[in-house]
Amino acid sequence: MKDTLIFEESREGRRGFTLPAAGISGGAKEDFLPKAYRRSTPAALPELSEVEVVRHFTGLSMKNYGIDLGFYPLGSCTMKYNPKVNEDVVLLPGFAELHPLQTAETAQGTLELLHGLITDLCGITGMRWGTLQPFAGAHGEFTAMKLFRAYFDHRKDDHRKKILIPDSAHGTNPASAHLAGFQVVELPSDPEGYVDLEALEEHLDDTLAGIMLTNPNTLGRFEKDIRLIARKIHQAGGLLYYDGANMNAILGHARPGDMGFDAVHLNIHKTFSTPHGGGGPGSGPVLVGESLEPYLPVPDIRRDGDTFRWASEHRPRSIGRVSGFYGNIAVLLRAVCYLRMMGSEGLKAAGTLAVLNANYLKRHLTSLFDSPDKSLCKHEFVLSAKTWKEKHGITALDIAKALLDRGIHPPTIYFPLTVPEALMIEPTETESRETLDSFVDTLKDILTTAKKDPEALHRAPEKMPVSRIDEVRAAKTPILRWRKER
Amino acid sequence: MHPFLPHTDRDIQEMLDFCGLQKPEELFADIPEDVLLKKNLPLADGLSEFEAFRLLEKTAAKNRIESVCFLGCGSYDHIIPRTVNRITSLPQFYTAYTPYQAEMSQGFLQAMFEFQTMICELTSLEVSNASLYDGHTASCEAAVMALQACRDRNKVLYAETLHPFTKQVLRTHFYGTDVVLKEVQAPSGCFSLAALEEELDDDTACFIGQSPNIFGFLEDYTGCAEALHARGAFFIISSNPLSLAVTRSQGEWGADIGIGDTQVFGLPRFFGGPSCGYIAATEKLTRKMPGRIVGQSVDTKGRRAFILTLQAREQHIKRHRATSNICSNQALAALASTVYLSLLGPEGLKETALQNMAAARYLYDRLTALPGITGYAGNPFFNEFTLQLPKPAEQVAAEILKRGILAGVPYKTLDSRGSENLLVVAVTEKRTRDELEAYAEALQEVTA
């Protein structure tokens, strides 16, 4: 396979696209722009014919792995199948060619669907209303933290700055809370990964703004005392935020609103089947209960009889706008199509089977690894390769790299930070029993190699386009762009 | 059985047996009784693919799509080569997660490295990242970079001529923090160095300008970088990146950070998203960059290889001390723009930019020759300009829409303080001469 950069394939004078002949006779930039406004050095973009561009990027795609190729049990990322019809839906001209500043009268179709989506997401989470503006999960977290701030400011309770976050939480939680202007206090977990209630008790004072939790937590365990925690936080004057990264576990079985949460974000690109696109675009809607509704971002979408419109005037206490236009609309429309196809029963079945798959795998794998616990899990579970490291020098990283050679995307590794040599496994509901069995066999095969020939695992991967990459060098002497050799 | 759920009844029973359970409900036995949901979710019944598609097709038809679109202000109707969607639809690209496992993700990592290079080239700056959410939120990330780079300062200045939605996003972003946002006046619709110097002080971390600005004017930043740098403040410019093919780039104006949105490079309008924010900066700001960055390294055999790098800035390592909370970005949209730029190349991009300018100037001249219509005068413009109409712009646009033309963005719909007679008009390479003439005729009739 070629390994050249597109710039290295460039030949002066080639071009991969032509424009229609100009309707208005053009001119040089000198004709249009006084000198001060003109660009002096041209941008060195590559010059290729269309077929060369196509082969370059098709070649790159062959050096990449996606859910359409095989199993992708990346914990906390919910890599479920991405239905193909969703891709066709968003390319319908009525959706793709709609300009964000068209009047509401000319965008009734999309507004109707978005309004319906907020309604459905509220039903799924047990909340009252929400916003679809946030572009990603972390953006939803940030938005919710701003809602907390506005709530306390309005109550003249603006000294409440402390946000509690368990030590097992996703890294975005503390980053979002801090950037939103809060002080982050890390809350220790008890040995089973639950919120340590005694430690919680110490922070229940009048500086408390709230807590950020994911439930089930990152160990895949359902927070059994959640109602008690909610009561304690509320009694102390604080609010509860639900990180929806793990929502797939409880679809149709439990709702954050019923647990006592005041704000929820959902990852549309996880729970609602939209593709992750190699890093994005995602979408992170925020749904809230009564206490936070007045502060939701504007514009909001409102329904008057059979017509839909943007509305801001009913939210004088809004935190304002969090996205330039209204979020990643095409991602949201894919979720609309997914929900139409799943319906209430399908969605509940997805939750059930996600949990069944996780427990089935966990039961198979706990005896092979150190497991923080052997009890029922939800959508994911965490194993530790600690003993393998001590006895055979095989780390979680070695196991991950060995999986690459066997055509499987590895689990999330070294997370949560509370478990040494962690392997965090989330199979999702769209994987068959045969895929899971085959994964178990593959791991057993790797562990057999670990005993017999540990060096072979240190060398892995050997079948990928490249072997292990020097991370330290990349960070120490950063090369972040291509430059023409002189 | 559902097409996305492979389990047969027998699978389910045998898997439950293996787990020592009898019924699926037992999988949820750890959820306390008082939070266990006992009713069905309030959703419609599931549909087949055919029915769902039909339904959505019908709903899409309720949107009114006009092929003659003069709307801009951050989202534009450009020609998109068919190849772009073919590439971004390759399953190994669009069904991949973030490239955490580099050896299995060399394709995406290399494409993002190429994207970063193209953004550096266009902006004339040294470092870029693998995309941000959109051009508006990019302004927040850029301001945070400047605030972190100069520590004890808390003032962020921005131009009055910034997109009003960007201003709103900035206000929300810094609400509840000790950061003070201050607008630099632009009485003539263009940047004024004197106005900047009036606001500039030792608390100022940065100034954010936009060129082409919200009215379409290219800003004259002569002396701006010098003034800011003399006071230890950073200079941030947001630009429509298509304009950079011919107009003075952020780096050439002496800016420290360049931001904007690559929607103009191969992305449909999609009612506003996904688009793709870009950010580039001078080398000394490298370790303050937000989001994912791809770096070049070598593998154990010395071969060139790509990997997510400088992760010590990021939330999963630094937690609350991270430079940004960004985890997901707009990678697939960035890939689309990379493919677009590869297809057009330097000449194609320049030709596109010049066609935009020629068509915009032609229409501007035609329209401002009509009685009662004047151009909102100022600096030269790129492909967007603002008209002063004799009547409210919303009313005029509604009348012209009856003739199948989206006439432009009434400025007041972006900024309630704005004059109701201003109309912002964008002209791209997609507009034919006949369409420009039809627009001129329509405007003449409507304003007569």
Interface residues (C-beta under 8 A of the other chain):
Chain A: D3 L5 I6 F7 S10 R14 R15 G16 F17 T18 L19 P20 A22 G23 I24 S25 G26 G27 A28 K29 F32 L33 P34 A36 Y37 R38 R39 S40 T41 P42 A43 A44 L45 P46 E47 L48 E50 V53 V54 H56 F57 T58 G59 L60 S61 M62 K63 N64 Y65 G66 I67 D68 L69 Y72 L74 C77 M79 K80 Y81 N82 P83 V85 E87 D88 V89 V90 L91 L92 P93 G94 F95 A96 E97 L98 H99 P100 L101 Q102 T103 E105 T106 A107 Q108 G109 T110 E112 L113 D120 G123 I124 F135 A136 G137 A138 H139 E141 F142 K146 R149 A150 D153 H170 G171 T172 P174 A175 S176 A177 H178 L179 A180 G181 V184 R221 F222 K224 I226 R227 I250 G252 H253 A254 R255 D258 M259 H269 S273 P275 H276 G277 G278 G279 G280 P281 G282 G284 P297 I319 G320 R321 V322 S323 G324 F325 Y326 G327 N328 I329 A330 V331 L333 V336 C337 L339 R340 M341 M342 G343 S344 E345 G346 L347 K348 A349 A350 T352 L353 V355 L356 N357 N359 Y360 R363 S375 L376 K378 A400 K401 L404 H409 P410 T412 F415 E429 T430 E431 S432 R433 P461 M464 P465 V466 S467 R468 I469 D470 E471 R473 A474 A475 P478 I479 L480 R481 W482
Chain B: H2 F4 L5 P6 H7 D11 I12 E14 M15 L16 F18 C19 G20 L21 P24 L27 F28 A29 D30 I31 P32 D34 V35 L36 L37 N40 L41 P42 L43 A44 D45 G46 L47 S48 E49 E51 A52 F53 L55 L56 E57 T59 A60 A61 K62 N63 R64 I65 E66 C69 L71 C73 G74 S75 D77 I79 P81 T83 N85 R86 I87 T88 S89 L90 P91 Q92 F93 Y94 T95 A96 Y97 T98 P99 Y100 Q101 A102 E103 M104 S105 Q106 G107 F108 Q110 A111 M112 F113 E114 Q116 T117 M118 C120 E121 L122 S124 E126 V127 S128 A130 S131 Y133 D134 G135 H136 T137 V144 H163 F165 T166 Q168 V169 R171 T172 H173 Y175 G176 T177 D178 L218 D220 T222 L244 A245 V246 T247 R248 S249 E252 D261 P268 R269 F270 F271 G272 G273 P274 T286 R292 I293 V294 G295 Q296 S297 V298 D299 T300 K301 R303 R304 A305 F306 I307 T309 L310 Q311 A312 E314 Q315 H316 I317 K318 R319 H320 R321 A322 S324 N325 I326 C327 S328 N329 Q330 A331 L332 A333 L335 V339 L341 S342 L343 L344 G345 P346 E347 G348 L349 K350 E351 T352 A353 L354 Q355 M357 A358 A359 R361 Y362 N379 P380 A398 L401 L406 V409 T413 L414 E429 R431 T432 R433 D434 L436
